[in-house]
Amino acid sequence: MPDPFDRQGLLKGAGAPLGKVALRYEAEDRVLLRVLRDQAANRGDHPWLIVDFESQITFAEGFQMSCRIGQALVRDGFGGSHVALFMDNQVEFFPAMYGTHAAGGTAVPFHARTKGLHLQHVVTKSDVSVIVVKDEFFQHLADLEDMGAVRQIVVVGETPAVDNLHGAAVVGFNRWIAGLPAELPRDLPNWNENALIQFTSGTTGLAKGVVYSHHYLYLASAILVDSLQQTEDDVLFTPLPIYHVAAMHFVGNLSLHAGCTGHLMTSFSPGQYFQQAGRSGATFSIILGPMAAIIDKRTKAVPEHQLKVIYCPPAPPDLERFESRFNVKVTYQGFGMTEILPIPARPDLLPGKTIGAMGMPAQWMEYGVVDQDDRLLPPGEIGEMVFRSLIPHSMFREYYKDSEITVEAFRNFMFHTGDMAFYDEDGVMTFVGRKKDRIRRRGEMVGATEVEIPVLTLPAVLEAAAYGVPSDLGEEDIKLDIVASEIVDIPELRSWCEKNLPTYMVPRYIEQRESFPKTPSERIEKHRLKEDTLNRPEVFDFEGIQ
């Protein structure tokens, strides 16, 4: 009988090596504030970030503002503190982040739409002493019962007519940094010090604080410049929010490494996406799969644009038609999450691979898939993806103040992603689904995307979410929620599912909603959908039909 534990070693990544941009600095010098300082010296007048075509900041202006923010934090006694960035897509965001680093502190981006109990959670969980907040979000802070360790609130925009809130001093942003020197208040931070606490989207519970070192923050965008082959002549564009890692890495910090311009929009207007991209002169954009489907359905006429590549994971439901219609190359292979970026995005697709293929893990990663007992599985078998970095400080450090969750995630010396996948004989990883986004029904395992992607091919369906709900028979039944451009005949949709899906995938419950609750990365928050009861008139129950 073979030994079930004979596969002891993780596989060595055979994908991309560290490229010239990632290796431009020695490891100990890989700090993004240093990159900003150098770009300010070399390309100071070049536009760095442009928001809504209205406000912009050059590399020199970004560095100068970062220095003044660092000076203000040190002056006020907040050197080395945790500083919250409670802002939208706006030019002050990145200088506030790098100004925090200039003062030796740790930046903590907040979701711009957070409020109430969620805001209370991230404020107290992250131990922030200072909050830099956009004026329109100030009231959300005022509505809290308290703000924990917060001692100062800096308001960007119109300053409220109060000097104090919950024991914290309130000051306007421009007044706060006025007259301060545009030079670093102290030495650059060390590469292994904490740079960021990035809260996850919390799709399965309360948000967790993912701790970044300066080196990981540097590498997360540097490897993308190399893998996507971006240069100072490129123009980047996204409607994604920069307080989330996708836009932060792929636009804000990628443009910093490449020395090019990044365009940001404060809202996602699917019918205007290509028009805005064309106006910006963008050559590259990042969106996410559900966004592509909505863009496709809401774009009446395709305007002229310069986009060469759109990175869009997962791929649009009809990839070839999307590319043909919009005259653009769509790439989706790559894999990353808040905690780790082991498979850098590619500008082109690996030939001969299925649509779920993510590519080969980078050469500085070890990887594998494991079963429920953490035994490594051979090629072709589905398990949970695990990774182990071979470079110090090149993935997240811990979940902030969540030691038990951290230990669980790193059990058996492997980081467990919570994503299901398999690898082939070439070592290429293929995504199957979230470990907790799979439905156990009548002895069959159903991936939610196996239901959602076919339904999204229907012209009226803009978005779809399939998930498991408790079944009277044990295990789960499938519920399908949709958002559509018109009122859908639900029994007809059910009949269509019966015709186009295996019997065990046909949803028992179907509901049409006006919109879905979403994370900053446009992922549908299914855990919130599950909170709604099934015995509502909006929910169609097809029990006994199949």
VEXDOSE-207757 format. One line per field, with one value per residue (C-alpha): x, y, z; residue in one letter. Coordinates in Angstrom, 1 decimal. Layout:
REM VEXDOSE-207757
x <- X, ...
y <- Y, ...
z <- Z, ...
rest <- A, ...
END
This chain:
REM VEXDOSE-207757
x <- 0.0, 1.5, 2.4, -0.2, 2.4, 5.1, 4.6, 6.4, 7.9, 6.1, 6.7, 9.1, 7.6, 8.7, 7.1, 8.5, 11.7, 12.2, 12.6, 14.7, 12.2, 11.9, 15.7, 16.4, 17.2, 19.0, 16.5, 17.2, 16.5, 13.1, 10.9, 8.3, 8.9, 12.5, 11.0, 8.8, 11.7, 13.7, 10.9, 10.4, 14.1, 14.1, 10.5, 9.3, 7.0, 5.4, 1.8, 1.6, -2.1, -5.2, -8.6, -11.9, -9.9, -10.1, -7.4, -3.9, -0.5, 3.0, 5.7, 7.4, 4.2, 3.4, 6.8, 6.6, 3.1, 4.3, 7.2, 4.9, 2.4, 5.3, 6.6, 3.1, 2.8, 6.2, 5.5, 2.2, 3.8, 2.5, 5.8, 5.6, 1.8, -1.0, -2.7, -6.1, -6.7, -10.5, -10.7, -12.0, -10.0, -8.4, -4.9, -4.2, -4.5, -1.1, 0.8, -1.0, 0.2, 3.8, 3.7, 2.8, 5.8, 8.0, 7.0, 7.9, 4.3, 1.9, -0.9, -4.4, -6.7, -10.4, -13.2, -14.6, -18.2, -17.7, -19.8, -21.5, -20.4, -18.0, -16.3, -16.2, -14.6, -11.8, -11.1, -10.7, -9.1, -6.3, -5.2, -5.1, -4.1, -4.8, -7.5, -7.1, -10.7, -12.5, -15.0, -18.1, -17.2, -16.6, -20.2, -19.6, -17.0, -19.3, -21.9, -19.6, -19.9, -16.2, -13.0, -10.7, -7.1, -7.8, -6.4, -6.4, -8.7, -7.4, -10.2, -9.5, -11.9, -14.3, -13.4, -16.3, -17.0, -15.8, -12.4, -12.9, -14.7, -14.9, -11.8, -9.8, -8.6, -10.1, -8.0, -8.2, -5.7, -4.3, -3.9, -2.3, 0.6, 0.9, 4.4, 6.1, 9.3, 9.1, 11.8, 11.8, 11.5, 13.6, 15.5, 13.6, 11.9, 13.6, 12.4, 11.3, 9.2, 5.4, 4.1, 0.4, -2.6, -4.9, -8.3, -9.7, -13.1, -14.6, -16.8, -16.9, -17.0, -15.5, -12.7, -9.1, -6.1, -3.4, 0.0, 2.4, 6.1, 7.6, 9.3, 6.1, 4.3, 7.2, 7.3, 3.5, 3.6, 7.2, 6.6, 3.6, 5.6, 7.9, 5.3, 3.0, 6.0, 4.8, 7.0, 7.0, 5.1, 2.1, -1.0, -3.0, -6.7, -9.2, -12.6, -11.6, -11.0, -7.4, -8.1, -8.3, -5.2, -6.1, -6.1, -3.4, -0.9, -2.0, -2.4, -1.2, 2.0, 2.6, 2.6, 5.1, 7.5, 7.1, 7.2, 4.0, 0.6, -2.4, -6.0, -8.5, -12.3, -14.3, -17.2, -17.8, -19.9, -20.1, -21.7, -18.9, -16.0, -14.4, -15.2, -13.3, -10.5, -10.2, -10.2, -7.4, -5.3, -5.0, -3.0, -3.8, -6.7, -7.7, -11.3, -12.8, -14.9, -18.4, -17.6, -16.7, -20.1, -21.9, -19.7, -20.5, -24.2, -24.4, -22.1, -24.2, -21.5, -17.8, -15.7, -12.2, -9.6, -5.9, -6.3, -4.0, -4.6, -7.3, -6.5, -9.8, -9.9, -12.0, -12.4, -15.7, -18.3, -17.7, -14.0, -13.5, -16.6, -15.7, -12.2, -13.6, -16.3, -14.1, -10.9, -8.8, -6.8, -8.2, -5.9, -6.9, -4.2, -2.6, -3.5, -3.2, -5.1, -4.6, -2.1, 0.1, 0.8, 2.3, 1.3, 1.9, -0.6, 0.4, 0.0, -0.8, -2.4, -0.6, -1.5, -3.6, -4.9, -8.5, -10.2, -9.7, -5.9, -4.0, -0.5, 2.7, 3.7, 6.7, 10.2, 10.5, 7.4, 6.8, 3.3, 0.9, -2.6, -3.6, -6.5, -8.4, -5.6, -2.9, -1.6, -0.1, -2.0, -0.7, -1.4, -5.1, -6.5, -8.5, -7.4, -6.7, -3.9, -1.0, 2.1, 5.4, 7.7, 11.4, 12.2, 12.0, 9.2, 7.6, 4.1, 1.9, 3.3, 0.2, -3.4, -3.2, -4.1, -5.5, -2.8, -5.1, -6.2, -2.6, -1.4, -4.3, -3.5, 0.2, -0.4, 2.2, 4.5, 2.2, 0.0, -3.5, -5.4, -8.9, -9.1, -9.6, -7.4, -5.4, -2.2, -1.4, 1.8, 3.3, 2.8, 0.1, -2.5, -6.2, -8.7, -11.8, -13.5, -13.5, -13.3, -16.3, -18.0, -18.8, -22.2, -22.7, -25.9, -27.2, -23.8, -22.5, -20.1, -21.3, -19.0, -21.0, -19.4, -20.6, -24.1, -23.3, -21.3, -24.0, -26.7, -24.6, -24.8, -28.5, -28.9, -31.0, -28.9, -26.3, -25.1, -25.6, -24.8, -25.3, -24.9, -26.0, -28.9, -30.0, -32.0, -34.7, -33.0, -29.7, -26.7, -27.8, -30.1, -29.0, -30.3, -29.7, -30.0, -29.8, -29.7, -31.1, -31.8, -35.6, -38.1, -37.3, -39.9, -38.5, -40.3, -38.9, -35.4, -35.9, -36.9, -33.8, -31.6, -33.2, -32.3, -28.8, -27.5, -27.1, -30.0, -28.0, -27.0, -30.5, -31.4, -34.3, -34.7, -34.4, -34.8, -34.4, -32.8, -32.2, -28.6, -26.0, -23.9, -20.3, -16.7, -14.3, -13.2, -16.8, -17.1, -20.7, -21.0, -22.9, -22.8, -25.1, -27.5, -27.7, -28.9, -32.3, -35.0, -36.3, -40.0, -40.3, -42.6, -39.6, -38.2, -39.4, -39.3, -39.4, -39.5, -40.9, -40.5, -37.2
y <- 0.0, 3.4, 5.8, 8.7, 11.1, 10.4, 13.8, 15.9, 18.7, 21.6, 22.3, 25.0, 27.7, 27.7, 30.9, 34.4, 35.3, 38.7, 41.2, 44.3, 46.7, 44.5, 44.1, 47.8, 48.3, 46.0, 44.1, 46.3, 49.5, 48.3, 50.9, 52.7, 56.0, 55.8, 55.1, 58.1, 60.3, 59.0, 59.6, 63.1, 63.8, 62.1, 62.7, 65.4, 67.2, 64.1, 63.5, 60.7, 60.4, 62.0, 61.6, 62.1, 64.2, 67.1, 66.8, 65.6, 65.3, 65.0, 62.9, 65.9, 67.2, 63.8, 63.6, 67.1, 66.5, 63.2, 65.0, 67.7, 65.1, 63.2, 66.5, 67.2, 63.7, 64.0, 67.6, 66.5, 63.5, 60.8, 59.5, 55.7, 55.7, 53.9, 56.4, 55.6, 56.7, 57.2, 58.6, 57.9, 57.9, 61.3, 62.8, 63.1, 59.3, 58.1, 61.1, 60.4, 56.8, 57.7, 60.6, 58.1, 56.0, 59.2, 59.5, 55.9, 54.9, 52.3, 53.3, 51.7, 52.2, 52.2, 51.3, 54.6, 53.4, 51.9, 53.2, 52.1, 48.8, 48.0, 51.3, 50.9, 47.5, 48.7, 51.8, 50.0, 46.8, 48.7, 50.9, 54.0, 57.3, 59.6, 59.5, 61.4, 61.6, 63.0, 65.7, 63.8, 60.8, 62.9, 62.4, 58.6, 59.2, 61.5, 58.8, 56.4, 56.0, 56.3, 56.1, 54.1, 55.3, 58.1, 61.4, 63.5, 63.8, 65.5, 66.5, 66.8, 69.3, 71.5, 71.4, 70.9, 73.7, 71.6, 71.5, 68.1, 64.8, 62.0, 63.4, 63.7, 67.1, 68.1, 70.1, 70.9, 69.2, 72.3, 74.1, 70.9, 70.8, 74.6, 76.0, 72.7, 71.8, 69.5, 67.2, 63.9, 64.3, 61.2, 58.4, 56.2, 53.2, 49.8, 47.2, 44.8, 47.3, 47.4, 49.6, 48.8, 47.1, 46.2, 45.0, 42.1, 42.4, 40.3, 38.1, 35.4, 37.4, 40.4, 42.0, 40.9, 43.3, 42.0, 43.3, 44.3, 45.0, 47.7, 45.0, 43.2, 46.5, 47.3, 43.8, 43.6, 46.3, 45.9, 42.3, 43.5, 46.2, 43.4, 40.8, 43.2, 44.9, 48.4, 51.4, 55.2, 55.6, 53.7, 55.2, 53.2, 53.4, 51.9, 52.7, 50.4, 52.0, 52.7, 51.7, 48.2, 46.3, 45.7, 49.4, 50.2, 47.6, 47.7, 51.5, 53.7, 51.9, 50.3, 53.8, 54.9, 52.1, 52.6, 56.4, 56.6, 58.2, 56.5, 57.6, 56.9, 57.3, 57.8, 55.7, 52.9, 53.9, 50.8, 52.6, 55.2, 52.9, 52.8, 56.5, 57.4, 55.0, 56.7, 60.2, 59.2, 57.8, 54.6, 51.7, 49.4, 48.9, 46.6, 45.6, 42.4, 39.8, 40.9, 44.4, 43.3, 41.6, 44.8, 47.0, 44.7, 45.0, 48.7, 50.0, 51.2, 52.2, 51.5, 54.7, 55.1, 54.2, 53.2, 50.3, 47.4, 45.2, 44.8, 42.6, 41.1, 38.1, 36.1, 36.2, 37.7, 35.0, 35.3, 36.3, 36.1, 38.1, 40.8, 41.2, 41.4, 43.9, 46.2, 45.7, 44.9, 42.0, 40.7, 38.7, 37.1, 34.6, 35.4, 34.9, 37.2, 38.1, 40.7, 38.4, 37.2, 37.6, 34.3, 34.3, 37.7, 38.8, 38.1, 40.4, 37.3, 33.9, 30.6, 28.6, 25.5, 26.0, 26.1, 29.3, 28.8, 28.5, 31.0, 30.2, 29.1, 30.4, 32.7, 31.2, 32.6, 30.6, 27.1, 25.8, 22.9, 21.8, 19.8, 17.8, 18.4, 16.8, 19.0, 16.1, 17.3, 16.1, 15.0, 16.7, 16.8, 16.4, 19.3, 20.7, 23.9, 26.1, 26.6, 28.7, 29.3, 32.3, 31.8, 35.5, 37.2, 39.7, 39.0, 38.2, 39.3, 39.0, 38.3, 39.1, 42.1, 41.1, 37.8, 35.3, 32.2, 33.0, 33.7, 30.3, 28.5, 30.1, 29.2, 25.7, 23.1, 25.7, 26.6, 29.6, 28.3, 30.5, 29.2, 28.7, 25.4, 24.5, 21.8, 21.9, 20.0, 18.1, 21.5, 23.0, 25.4, 26.1, 26.1, 27.8, 25.9, 28.1, 29.4, 26.7, 28.2, 29.1, 25.5, 23.9, 20.3, 19.1, 15.6, 14.1, 16.4, 19.4, 22.4, 25.4, 28.6, 29.8, 26.7, 28.1, 31.8, 31.9, 30.2, 32.4, 35.5, 34.7, 35.7, 39.2, 40.6, 39.3, 41.8, 40.0, 36.6, 35.0, 31.3, 30.0, 27.2, 27.5, 24.9, 22.0, 20.0, 16.9, 17.8, 19.3, 22.3, 23.6, 26.1, 29.7, 31.9, 35.7, 37.9, 41.6, 42.3, 45.2, 44.3, 42.3, 38.7, 35.9, 33.8, 30.5, 30.9, 31.4, 28.3, 26.4, 27.7, 26.5, 23.0, 23.0, 24.3, 22.9, 19.4, 18.5, 18.8, 22.3, 23.7, 26.2, 25.5, 29.1, 32.1, 35.8, 39.0, 41.9, 45.5, 45.4, 43.3, 44.2, 44.2, 44.4, 47.2, 44.7, 44.3, 40.8, 40.0, 39.6, 36.4, 36.1, 39.1, 37.7, 34.5, 36.6, 37.2, 34.7, 32.4, 32.8, 36.2, 36.9, 37.9, 34.4, 31.8, 28.2, 25.5, 22.6, 19.4, 20.4, 18.7
z <- 0.0, -1.0, 1.8, 1.7, 3.0, 0.4, -1.3, 1.2, -0.9, -2.5, -6.2, -7.3, -9.3, -13.0, -14.0, -14.1, -12.3, -10.6, -13.5, -14.0, -12.3, -9.2, -9.1, -9.7, -6.0, -3.6, -1.4, 1.7, -0.4, -1.8, -0.2, -2.4, -0.7, -2.1, -5.6, -5.3, -4.3, -7.3, -9.7, -8.3, -9.1, -12.6, -13.9, -11.5, -13.9, -15.4, -14.3, -11.8, -11.0, -12.6, -11.0, -13.0, -15.6, -13.1, -10.4, -10.9, -9.2, -10.6, -9.2, -7.7, -6.2, -4.8, -3.1, -1.7, -0.3, 1.2, 2.9, 4.3, 5.6, 7.3, 8.8, 10.2, 11.8, 13.4, 14.6, 16.2, 18.0, 15.6, 14.2, 14.0, 14.4, 12.5, 10.2, 8.6, 5.0, 4.9, 1.3, -2.1, -5.4, -4.9, -5.4, -1.6, -1.0, -2.0, -0.5, 2.7, 2.5, 1.8, 4.2, 6.9, 5.8, 5.9, 9.5, 10.2, 10.5, 9.1, 6.7, 7.1, 4.1, 4.9, 2.5, 1.4, 1.9, 5.3, 8.2, 11.4, 12.9, 10.2, 10.5, 14.3, 13.8, 11.5, 13.6, 16.8, 15.4, 13.6, 16.5, 14.3, 16.1, 13.1, 10.5, 7.2, 6.0, 2.9, 4.1, 2.9, 5.1, 8.3, 9.4, 9.5, 12.1, 14.0, 14.1, 16.0, 19.7, 20.2, 18.1, 20.3, 20.1, 17.5, 18.7, 15.5, 12.4, 9.3, 6.9, 3.2, 1.7, 3.6, 7.3, 9.7, 12.2, 15.1, 16.8, 18.5, 17.8, 20.3, 22.0, 18.8, 17.5, 14.1, 11.6, 7.9, 5.6, 3.9, 7.2, 8.7, 6.2, 5.4, 5.6, 6.3, 4.5, 1.5, 2.8, 4.6, 8.4, 9.1, 7.4, 5.0, 6.7, 6.6, 4.1, 6.7, 8.8, 8.6, 5.8, 5.5, 7.2, 4.4, 5.4, 3.4, 1.9, 4.7, 2.4, 5.0, 8.2, 9.9, 7.9, 8.8, 8.8, 6.4, 7.4, 4.6, 5.0, 2.9, 0.8, 0.0, -0.9, -3.2, -4.9, -5.3, -8.0, -9.2, -10.4, -12.3, -14.2, -15.3, -16.1, -17.9, -19.6, -18.7, -19.6, -18.9, -22.2, -21.0, -19.6, -17.0, -16.3, -13.9, -12.2, -9.3, -5.9, -4.8, -1.2, -2.5, -3.6, -7.2, -8.2, -5.6, -7.1, -10.7, -11.2, -8.3, -7.4, -10.8, -12.4, -9.7, -10.7, -14.4, -14.3, -16.2, -15.7, -14.0, -14.5, -11.8, -11.8, -8.6, -9.9, -12.3, -15.3, -17.5, -20.5, -20.4, -19.7, -23.2, -23.7, -20.5, -21.4, -24.8, -23.3, -21.0, -23.7, -21.7, -23.1, -20.2, -17.8, -15.0, -14.3, -12.9, -14.7, -13.5, -14.6, -18.2, -18.6, -17.5, -19.8, -22.7, -22.1, -21.4, -24.1, -27.0, -29.5, -29.2, -29.3, -30.4, -27.8, -27.4, -25.1, -25.9, -23.0, -20.4, -17.4, -16.3, -14.0, -14.4, -18.1, -19.6, -20.4, -24.2, -24.3, -28.1, -28.9, -26.2, -27.7, -31.3, -30.4, -28.4, -30.5, -27.4, -26.0, -22.8, -20.5, -17.3, -16.3, -13.0, -9.4, -6.4, -3.2, -0.5, 1.3, -1.6, -5.3, -6.4, -10.1, -11.7, -14.3, -17.9, -21.0, -23.1, -22.5, -22.3, -25.4, -25.2, -21.6, -20.4, -19.6, -15.8, -16.2, -14.0, -15.2, -13.5, -10.0, -10.0, -9.5, -6.0, -4.9, -3.9, -4.4, -4.4, -3.7, -0.6, 0.6, 3.9, 5.8, 4.2, 2.1, -1.2, -4.2, -7.6, -11.0, -12.0, -8.5, -7.0, -3.6, -1.8, -3.2, -0.8, -1.3, 0.4, -0.5, -1.0, -0.6, 2.8, 3.3, -0.1, 1.2, 4.1, 7.6, 9.7, 10.3, 12.6, 16.2, 15.0, 16.0, 15.9, 12.3, 11.3, 12.7, 11.0, 7.7, 7.9, 9.3, 8.3, 7.0, 4.0, 3.4, 2.8, 0.3, 0.7, -3.1, -4.8, -7.9, -9.6, -11.6, -14.8, -15.8, -17.0, -13.5, -14.7, -12.0, -12.9, -10.7, -9.6, -7.0, -3.5, -0.9, 0.8, -2.5, -3.4, -2.9, -1.7, -3.2, -3.3, -3.2, -5.9, -5.5, -7.5, -8.1, -8.0, -11.2, -13.0, -12.6, -12.8, -16.1, -18.3, -16.8, -17.6, -21.3, -21.2, -22.7, -19.9, -17.0, -15.9, -12.8, -11.1, -7.8, -7.0, -3.5, -1.1, 1.3, 3.9, 2.4, 4.1, 2.7, 4.3, 2.6, 0.5, -2.1, -4.7, -4.8, -7.8, -7.5, -10.6, -11.4, -14.9, -17.2, -17.3, -15.4, -16.0, -16.2, -13.5, -14.5, -18.0, -16.5, -14.5, -17.6, -19.4, -16.5, -16.8, -20.5, -20.1, -16.8, -15.4, -13.1, -9.9, -10.9, -11.5, -8.8, -6.5, -5.6, -7.9, -7.0, -9.1, -7.1, -7.9, -7.0, -5.1, -2.0, -3.1, -1.9, -3.1, -5.8, -7.1, -5.7, -4.6, -0.9, -0.9, 2.9, 3.0, 0.5, 2.6, 5.6, 3.8, 4.5, 1.8, 2.7, 1.0, -2.0, -4.1, -3.9, -6.3, -4.8, -7.4, -4.9, -6.4, -10.0, -10.6
rest <- M, P, D, P, F, D, R, Q, G, L, L, K, G, A, G, A, P, L, G, K, V, A, L, R, Y, E, A, E, D, R, V, L, L, R, V, L, R, D, Q, A, A, N, R, G, D, H, P, W, L, I, V, D, F, E, S, Q, I, T, F, A, E, G, F, Q, M, S, C, R, I, G, Q, A, L, V, R, D, G, F, G, G, S, H, V, A, L, F, M, D, N, Q, V, E, F, F, P, A, M, Y, G, T, H, A, A, G, G, T, A, V, P, F, H, A, R, T, K, G, L, H, L, Q, H, V, V, T, K, S, D, V, S, V, I, V, V, K, D, E, F, F, Q, H, L, A, D, L, E, D, M, G, A, V, R, Q, I, V, V, V, G, E, T, P, A, V, D, N, L, H, G, A, A, V, V, G, F, N, R, W, I, A, G, L, P, A, E, L, P, R, D, L, P, N, W, N, E, N, A, L, I, Q, F, T, S, G, T, T, G, L, A, K, G, V, V, Y, S, H, H, Y, L, Y, L, A, S, A, I, L, V, D, S, L, Q, Q, T, E, D, D, V, L, F, T, P, L, P, I, Y, H, V, A, A, M, H, F, V, G, N, L, S, L, H, A, G, C, T, G, H, L, M, T, S, F, S, P, G, Q, Y, F, Q, Q, A, G, R, S, G, A, T, F, S, I, I, L, G, P, M, A, A, I, I, D, K, R, T, K, A, V, P, E, H, Q, L, K, V, I, Y, C, P, P, A, P, P, D, L, E, R, F, E, S, R, F, N, V, K, V, T, Y, Q, G, F, G, M, T, E, I, L, P, I, P, A, R, P, D, L, L, P, G, K, T, I, G, A, M, G, M, P, A, Q, W, M, E, Y, G, V, V, D, Q, D, D, R, L, L, P, P, G, E, I, G, E, M, V, F, R, S, L, I, P, H, S, M, F, R, E, Y, Y, K, D, S, E, I, T, V, E, A, F, R, N, F, M, F, H, T, G, D, M, A, F, Y, D, E, D, G, V, M, T, F, V, G, R, K, K, D, R, I, R, R, R, G, E, M, V, G, A, T, E, V, E, I, P, V, L, T, L, P, A, V, L, E, A, A, A, Y, G, V, P, S, D, L, G, E, E, D, I, K, L, D, I, V, A, S, E, I, V, D, I, P, E, L, R, S, W, C, E, K, N, L, P, T, Y, M, V, P, R, Y, I, E, Q, R, E, S, F, P, K, T, P, S, E, R, I, E, K, H, R, L, K, E, D, T, L, N, R, P, E, V, F, D, F, E, G, I, Q
END
